[in-house]
Amino acid sequence: MDNIHASACNGFEEEGVMIAAASEAIWDDKGACGRMYKVRCIGGTNQGVSNPCRGGGSIVVKIVDLCPSPGCRGTIDLSQEAFAMIADPNEGKINIKFTQ
């Protein structure tokens, strides 16, 4: 069986790869569903790669899910594909700036 689970916003609807889950801090009782956020890597968390940010640019992701505590320790949990566009995937966790 696949490890696919329904998103908190749209069930099993295909949303592409430029997606993210919102922490409870920005979830807004499902109000975050569909919101687009511009996200930029601003540095590492001193847990891995010394210079994790890639390219200095930003990406735009769509919120499609909830990332509840305690598993979500940040504000936005990026898909693997989105994360890899702005940071070294080996870092795992980065500091970001984001705007809606």
C-alpha positions as CSV (number, residue, x, y, z in Angstrom):
1,M,0.0,0.0,0.0
2,D,1.2,3.5,-0.8
3,N,2.2,6.1,1.9
4,I,-0.2,8.6,0.4
5,H,-2.6,10.3,2.8
6,A,-5.3,12.8,2.2
7,S,-4.4,16.5,2.7
8,A,-6.4,18.5,5.3
9,C,-7.4,20.9,2.5
10,N,-8.4,18.9,-0.5
11,G,-8.3,15.2,0.3
12,F,-6.6,13.2,-2.5
13,E,-6.8,16.0,-5.1
14,E,-3.5,16.3,-7.1
15,E,-1.8,19.7,-6.2
16,G,1.5,19.3,-8.0
17,V,4.9,19.5,-6.2
18,M,5.2,23.2,-5.3
19,I,3.1,22.7,-2.1
20,A,3.5,23.0,1.6
21,A,1.8,22.3,4.9
22,A,1.0,25.1,7.3
23,S,1.8,25.0,11.0
24,E,-1.0,25.8,13.5
25,A,0.5,29.3,13.8
26,I,-0.8,30.2,10.2
27,W,-3.4,27.5,9.7
28,D,-6.3,29.9,10.5
29,D,-8.9,27.1,11.1
30,K,-8.4,25.9,7.5
31,G,-8.3,29.5,6.2
32,A,-4.7,28.9,5.0
33,C,-5.9,26.3,2.4
34,G,-5.0,27.5,-1.0
35,R,-3.0,30.5,0.1
36,M,0.2,31.1,-1.8
37,Y,3.4,31.9,0.0
38,K,6.7,33.2,-1.3
39,V,9.4,31.5,0.6
40,R,13.1,32.2,0.7
41,C,15.9,30.4,2.5
42,I,17.8,32.7,4.8
43,G,20.2,30.3,6.5
44,G,20.7,26.9,8.2
45,T,19.8,25.8,11.7
46,N,23.4,24.7,12.5
47,Q,22.3,21.1,12.4
48,G,23.9,20.0,9.1
49,V,25.2,21.7,6.0
50,S,27.2,24.9,6.6
51,N,25.7,26.9,3.6
52,P,22.4,25.2,2.9
53,C,20.7,28.0,0.8
54,R,20.7,27.6,-2.9
55,G,20.6,30.3,-5.5
56,G,19.5,33.1,-3.3
57,G,16.0,33.1,-4.9
58,S,12.6,32.3,-3.7
59,I,9.8,29.9,-4.6
60,V,6.0,30.2,-4.4
61,V,4.1,27.3,-2.7
62,K,0.5,26.6,-2.2
63,I,-0.8,25.5,1.3
64,V,-2.5,22.2,0.9
65,D,-2.2,20.6,4.4
66,L,-1.8,21.1,8.1
67,C,1.4,20.3,9.8
68,P,0.4,19.9,13.5
69,S,2.5,20.1,16.6
70,P,4.8,18.6,17.8
71,G,5.9,17.2,14.4
72,C,5.9,20.6,12.8
73,R,8.4,22.8,14.5
74,G,8.3,25.6,12.0
75,T,5.8,27.7,10.2
76,I,5.8,26.1,6.8
77,D,6.7,22.5,5.9
78,L,7.8,22.5,2.2
79,S,7.4,19.5,-0.1
80,Q,10.7,17.8,-0.8
81,E,10.7,19.2,-4.3
82,A,10.1,22.8,-3.2
83,F,12.7,22.5,-0.4
84,A,15.3,21.3,-2.9
85,M,14.8,24.3,-5.1
86,I,15.9,26.7,-2.3
87,A,18.1,24.6,-0.1
88,D,20.4,21.5,0.1
89,P,18.0,18.6,0.9
90,N,20.7,17.2,3.3
91,E,20.0,20.1,5.6
92,G,16.5,18.9,6.4
93,K,15.5,22.1,8.2
94,I,16.3,25.8,7.3
95,N,15.4,29.3,8.5
96,I,13.0,31.0,6.1
97,K,11.4,34.3,5.4
98,F,7.9,34.1,3.8
99,T,5.2,36.4,2.7
100,Q,1.6,35.7,1.5
